[in-house]
């Protein structure tokens, strides 16, 4: 319970807001389905990422932010449709909470990443 309050306090104090902090919250008007990030939490800072796009996306951007809003990872995928499998590596950054954002320019999906 203390971790949840600390996370909410950190978000409130820094003015950073992230949608869908809980993985069970469905994304509105999603362009991806079956979004999975594992292992989560990770002790190595390396995550496998898998999702499916039903329609062809001209560009998808995968970003990871720290809790003060600093971008620590970015990858662009062009002309994608179907299953995507890739990896995210943030091992060179401090352990803590991060936010994953997957965007097609119109819609975003976010997930919490725990690097322990």
MDAnalysis code that builds the backbone (N, CA, C; Angstrom):
import MDAnalysis as mda
import numpy as np

u = mda.Universe.empty(348, n_residues=116, atom_resindex=np.repeat(np.arange(116), 3), trajectory=True)
u.add_TopologyAttr("name", ["N", "CA", "C"] * 116)
u.add_TopologyAttr("resid", np.arange(1, 117))
u.add_TopologyAttr("resname", ["UNK", "UNK", "UNK", "UNK", "UNK", "UNK", "UNK", "UNK", "UNK", "UNK", "UNK", "UNK", "UNK", "UNK", "UNK", "UNK", "UNK", "UNK", "UNK", "UNK", "UNK", "UNK", "UNK", "UNK", "UNK", "UNK", "UNK", "UNK", "UNK", "UNK", "UNK", "UNK", "UNK", "UNK", "UNK", "UNK", "UNK", "UNK", "UNK", "UNK", "UNK", "UNK", "UNK", "UNK", "UNK", "UNK", "UNK", "UNK", "UNK", "UNK", "UNK", "UNK", "UNK", "UNK", "UNK", "UNK", "UNK", "UNK", "UNK", "UNK", "UNK", "UNK", "UNK", "UNK", "UNK", "UNK", "UNK", "UNK", "UNK", "UNK", "UNK", "UNK", "UNK", "UNK", "UNK", "UNK", "UNK", "UNK", "UNK", "UNK", "UNK", "UNK", "UNK", "UNK", "UNK", "UNK", "UNK", "UNK", "UNK", "UNK", "UNK", "UNK", "UNK", "UNK", "UNK", "UNK", "UNK", "UNK", "UNK", "UNK", "UNK", "UNK", "UNK", "UNK", "UNK", "UNK", "UNK", "UNK", "UNK", "UNK", "UNK", "UNK", "UNK", "UNK", "UNK", "UNK"])
u.atoms.positions = np.array([
    [0.810, -1.182, 0.000],
    [0.000, 0.000, 0.000],
    [0.863, 1.259, 0.000],
    [1.993, 1.213, 0.717],
    [2.881, 2.366, 0.760],
    [3.436, 2.687, -0.619],
    [3.701, 1.652, -1.432],
    [4.236, 1.871, -2.770],
    [3.237, 2.626, -3.652],
    [1.966, 2.294, -3.505],
    [0.936, 2.964, -4.303],
    [0.874, 4.439, -3.935],
    [0.881, 4.731, -2.637],
    [0.860, 6.131, -2.208],
    [2.102, 6.867, -2.667],
    [3.264, 6.210, -2.611],
    [4.504, 6.846, -3.064],
    [4.428, 7.150, -4.552],
    [3.886, 6.228, -5.343],
    [3.753, 6.441, -6.779],
    [2.796, 7.599, -7.059],
    [1.659, 7.603, -6.390],
    [0.702, 8.686, -6.601],
    [1.284, 10.022, -6.160],
    [2.025, 10.041, -5.058],
    [2.655, 11.265, -4.597],
    [3.696, 11.742, -5.597],
    [4.502, 10.821, -6.122],
    [5.517, 11.193, -7.109],
    [4.871, 11.777, -8.358],
    [3.797, 11.184, -8.807],
    [3.107, 11.671, -9.998],
    [2.487, 13.039, -9.720],
    [1.862, 13.193, -8.560],
    [1.221, 14.457, -8.213],
    [2.248, 15.584, -8.054],
    [3.337, 15.312, -7.364],
    [4.333, 16.345, -7.086],
    [5.094, 16.790, -8.329],
    [5.290, 15.908, -9.287],
    [6.040, 16.271, -10.480],
    [5.143, 16.815, -11.574],
    [3.844, 16.684, -11.412],
    [2.922, 17.175, -12.430],
    [2.827, 16.243, -13.624],
    [3.389, 15.059, -13.520],
    [3.354, 14.098, -14.608],
    [2.109, 13.245, -14.437],
    [1.361, 13.067, -15.510],
    [0.178, 12.229, -15.434],
    [0.246, 11.170, -16.514],
    [-0.048, 9.947, -16.130],
    [-0.071, 8.840, -17.061],
    [-1.432, 8.176, -17.001],
    [-1.968, 7.837, -18.154],
    [-3.246, 7.128, -18.209],
    [-2.997, 5.637, -18.030],
    [-3.987, 4.941, -17.530],
    [-3.974, 3.484, -17.433],
    [-2.797, 2.953, -16.627],
    [-2.662, 3.417, -15.392],
    [-1.589, 2.916, -14.541],
    [-1.773, 1.443, -14.215],
    [-3.007, 0.984, -14.181],
    [-3.261, -0.413, -13.870],
    [-3.441, -1.191, -15.163],
    [-2.789, -2.331, -15.239],
    [-2.806, -3.090, -16.488],
    [-4.188, -3.600, -16.848],
    [-5.105, -3.673, -15.881],
    [-6.440, -4.168, -16.161],
    [-7.363, -3.133, -16.764],
    [-6.935, -1.887, -16.856],
    [-7.778, -0.827, -17.395],
    [-7.715, -0.875, -18.916],
    [-8.851, -1.046, -19.593],
    [-8.810, -1.110, -21.057],
    [-8.494, 0.247, -21.669],
    [-7.777, 0.247, -22.777],
    [-7.459, 1.471, -23.488],
    [-8.627, 1.837, -24.391],
    [-8.924, 3.131, -24.458],
    [-10.000, 3.590, -25.317],
    [-9.526, 3.633, -26.766],
    [-10.405, 3.268, -27.686],
    [-10.116, 3.335, -29.114],
    [-8.748, 2.758, -29.432],
    [-8.496, 1.566, -28.952],
    [-7.192, 0.963, -29.110],
    [-6.883, 0.578, -30.540],
    [-5.634, 0.704, -30.904],
    [-5.185, 0.259, -32.213],
    [-4.350, -1.009, -32.077],
    [-4.027, -1.395, -30.839],
    [-3.336, -2.657, -30.598],
    [-4.189, -3.518, -29.683],
    [-4.011, -4.807, -29.798],
    [-4.683, -5.744, -28.907],
    [-3.644, -6.726, -28.388],
    [-4.030, -7.458, -27.368],
    [-3.159, -8.477, -26.782],
    [-1.791, -7.923, -26.407],
    [-1.764, -6.737, -25.803],
    [-0.515, -6.100, -25.396],
    [0.042, -6.812, -24.170],
    [1.260, -7.324, -24.294],
    [1.914, -8.032, -23.188],
    [3.339, -7.520, -23.041],
    [3.736, -7.284, -21.795],
    [5.094, -6.880, -21.470],
    [5.553, -7.802, -20.347],
    [6.652, -8.513, -20.555],
    [7.109, -9.477, -19.550],
    [8.618, -9.671, -19.642],
    [9.288, -10.059, -18.553],
    [8.723, -10.169, -17.205],
    [8.483, -8.782, -16.631],
    [7.483, -8.663, -15.836],
    [7.183, -7.383, -15.196],
    [6.612, -7.678, -13.823],
    [7.398, -7.464, -12.780],
    [8.634, -6.678, -12.713],
    [9.836, -7.430, -13.292],
    [10.870, -6.653, -13.624],
    [12.110, -7.203, -14.157],
    [13.275, -6.805, -13.255],
    [14.154, -7.753, -12.999],
    [15.348, -7.445, -12.203],
    [16.530, -7.079, -13.097],
    [16.373, -7.248, -14.422],
    [17.465, -6.959, -15.357],
    [17.242, -5.686, -16.168],
    [16.017, -5.175, -16.185],
    [15.692, -4.011, -17.006],
    [15.420, -4.371, -18.451],
    [15.310, -5.656, -18.735],
    [15.012, -6.123, -20.092],
    [13.607, -6.716, -20.107],
    [12.809, -6.291, -21.096],
    [11.417, -6.720, -21.205],
    [11.131, -7.206, -22.617],
    [10.327, -8.246, -22.709],
    [9.809, -8.681, -24.002],
    [8.479, -7.964, -24.214],
    [8.241, -7.512, -25.423],
    [7.029, -6.784, -25.766],
    [6.343, -7.502, -26.915],
    [5.033, -7.682, -26.768],
    [4.260, -8.344, -27.825],
    [2.898, -7.675, -27.908],
    [2.487, -7.356, -29.134],
    [1.141, -6.837, -29.361],
    [0.728, -7.135, -30.783],
    [-0.564, -6.953, -31.059],
    [-1.124, -7.207, -32.379],
    [-1.836, -5.957, -32.871],
    [-1.627, -5.621, -34.132],
    [-2.386, -4.541, -34.761],
    [-3.296, -5.171, -35.810],
    [-4.567, -4.839, -35.737],
    [-5.536, -5.403, -36.682],
    [-5.430, -4.727, -38.048],
    [-5.209, -3.423, -38.038],
    [-5.093, -2.667, -39.285],
    [-3.656, -2.220, -39.475],
    [-3.282, -1.995, -40.729],
    [-1.925, -1.546, -41.015],
    [-1.696, -0.161, -40.419],
    [-0.599, -0.026, -39.681],
    [-0.210, 1.240, -39.064],
    [0.995, 1.780, -39.820],
    [0.937, 3.034, -40.245],
    [2.059, 3.606, -40.988],
    [3.275, 3.800, -40.092],
    [3.032, 4.170, -38.826],
    [4.146, 4.327, -37.892],
    [3.661, 4.112, -36.466],
    [4.411, 3.334, -35.723],
    [4.149, 3.107, -34.306],
    [5.402, 3.529, -33.562],
    [5.218, 4.280, -32.478],
    [6.342, 4.698, -31.653],
    [6.221, 4.052, -30.287],
    [7.303, 3.422, -29.853],
    [7.384, 2.807, -28.535],
    [8.320, 3.673, -27.700],
    [7.812, 4.172, -26.575],
    [8.623, 5.022, -25.695],
    [8.536, 4.519, -24.263],
    [9.599, 4.795, -23.502],
    [9.590, 4.536, -22.066],
    [10.001, 5.833, -21.377],
    [9.232, 6.204, -20.336],
    [9.480, 7.421, -19.571],
    [9.748, 7.082, -18.113],
    [10.610, 7.876, -17.481],
    [10.736, 7.764, -16.029],
    [9.579, 8.542, -15.407],
    [9.461, 8.517, -14.092],
    [8.288, 9.126, -13.457],
    [8.306, 10.644, -13.427],
    [9.400, 11.266, -13.818],
    [9.381, 12.725, -13.920],
    [9.185, 13.168, -15.367],
    [8.865, 12.203, -16.234],
    [8.511, 12.521, -17.611],
    [9.661, 12.490, -18.595],
    [10.861, 12.130, -18.143],
    [12.005, 12.056, -19.047],
    [11.965, 10.798, -19.903],
    [12.155, 10.961, -21.188],
    [12.156, 9.816, -22.095],
    [13.489, 9.089, -21.990],
    [13.426, 7.773, -21.747],
    [14.656, 6.984, -21.605],
    [14.820, 5.957, -22.719],
    [13.777, 5.752, -23.516],
    [13.830, 4.757, -24.595],
    [12.850, 5.178, -25.675],
    [13.259, 4.968, -26.947],
    [12.365, 5.249, -28.078],
    [12.725, 4.312, -29.229],
    [11.664, 3.799, -29.862],
    [11.842, 2.978, -31.060],
    [10.659, 3.244, -31.976],
    [10.948, 3.405, -33.278],
    [9.886, 3.599, -34.278],
    [9.777, 2.356, -35.136],
    [8.535, 1.981, -35.400],
    [8.235, 0.846, -36.269],
    [7.417, 1.404, -37.422],
    [7.789, 1.103, -38.649],
    [7.048, 1.623, -39.793],
    [6.332, 0.494, -40.527],
    [5.184, 0.852, -41.109],
    [4.378, -0.049, -41.943],
    [4.199, -1.408, -41.293],
    [3.474, -1.430, -40.183],
    [3.289, -2.686, -39.449],
    [1.820, -3.084, -39.379],
    [1.587, -4.386, -39.561],
    [0.275, -4.978, -39.354],
    [0.482, -6.401, -38.860],
    [-0.304, -6.799, -37.864],
    [-0.195, -8.146, -37.331],
    [0.543, -8.165, -36.005],
    [1.211, -9.286, -35.723],
    [1.890, -9.486, -34.440],
    [3.263, -8.828, -34.457],
    [3.530, -8.051, -33.421],
    [4.867, -7.468, -33.220],
    [5.483, -8.115, -31.993],
    [6.734, -8.529, -32.114],
    [7.494, -9.037, -30.981],
    [8.833, -8.333, -30.968],
    [9.164, -7.758, -29.824],
    [10.432, -7.057, -29.702],
    [10.869, -7.005, -28.258],
    [11.941, -6.256, -28.017],
    [12.494, -6.145, -26.680],
    [12.737, -4.694, -26.324],
    [12.619, -4.398, -25.045],
    [12.930, -3.086, -24.484],
    [14.026, -3.316, -23.465],
    [15.076, -2.483, -23.525],
    [16.178, -2.639, -22.598],
    [16.460, -1.295, -21.923],
    [16.179, -1.215, -20.625],
    [16.461, 0.000, -19.862],
    [17.439, -0.302, -18.719],
    [18.268, -1.333, -18.886],
    [19.157, -1.775, -17.805],
    [20.158, -0.710, -17.364],
    [20.464, 0.266, -18.209],
    [21.458, 1.283, -17.853],
    [20.851, 2.434, -17.041],
    [19.555, 2.382, -16.787],
    [18.887, 3.425, -16.011],
    [18.636, 2.934, -14.586],
    [18.416, 3.851, -13.645],
    [18.195, 3.452, -12.250],
    [16.955, 2.566, -12.096],
    [17.007, 1.682, -11.130],
    [15.849, 0.848, -10.836],
    [14.719, 1.724, -10.333],
    [13.496, 1.338, -10.665],
    [12.323, 2.101, -10.241],
    [11.152, 1.849, -11.155],
    [10.195, 2.767, -11.116],
    [8.988, 2.663, -11.929],
    [9.160, 3.471, -13.216],
    [8.693, 2.913, -14.322],
    [8.744, 3.563, -15.625],
    [7.389, 3.376, -16.292],
    [7.129, 4.174, -17.317],
    [5.892, 4.048, -18.069],
    [6.209, 3.757, -19.530],
    [5.590, 2.718, -20.055],
    [5.696, 2.342, -21.462],
    [4.543, 3.001, -22.201],
    [4.836, 3.618, -23.339],
    [3.800, 4.233, -24.172],
    [3.961, 3.714, -25.591],
    [2.868, 3.212, -26.151],
    [2.846, 2.770, -27.541],
    [1.824, 3.653, -28.248],
    [2.259, 4.355, -29.301],
    [1.406, 5.349, -29.950],
    [1.458, 5.200, -31.471],
    [0.324, 5.500, -32.106],
    [0.293, 5.551, -33.572],
    [0.065, 6.978, -34.068],
    [0.220, 7.959, -33.181],
    [-0.007, 9.351, -33.543],
    [-1.394, 9.836, -33.176],
    [-2.377, 8.936, -33.139],
    [-3.741, 9.289, -32.760],
    [-4.119, 8.729, -31.399],
    [-3.700, 7.514, -31.137],
    [-4.076, 6.821, -29.907],
    [-2.831, 6.316, -29.201],
    [-2.953, 6.166, -27.871],
    [-1.838, 5.690, -27.061],
    [-2.287, 4.569, -26.145],
    [-1.390, 3.652, -25.900],
    [-1.562, 2.622, -24.891],
    [-0.414, 2.794, -23.908],
    [-0.695, 2.718, -22.623],
    [0.363, 2.863, -21.622],
    [0.323, 1.679, -20.663],
    [1.496, 1.332, -20.179],
    [1.648, 0.282, -19.181],
    [2.750, 0.681, -18.222],
    [2.636, 0.232, -17.010],
    [3.639, 0.474, -15.992],
    [4.733, -0.598, -16.103],
    [5.988, -0.188, -15.998],
    [7.117, -1.112, -15.956],
    [7.788, -0.990, -14.598],
    [8.044, -2.114, -13.957],
    [8.748, -2.123, -12.677],
    [10.128, -2.720, -12.882],
    [11.143, -1.930, -12.617],
    [12.541, -2.363, -12.704],
    [13.045, -2.453, -11.268],
    [13.171, -3.698, -10.772],
    [13.541, -3.888, -9.357],
    [14.951, -4.411, -9.181],
])
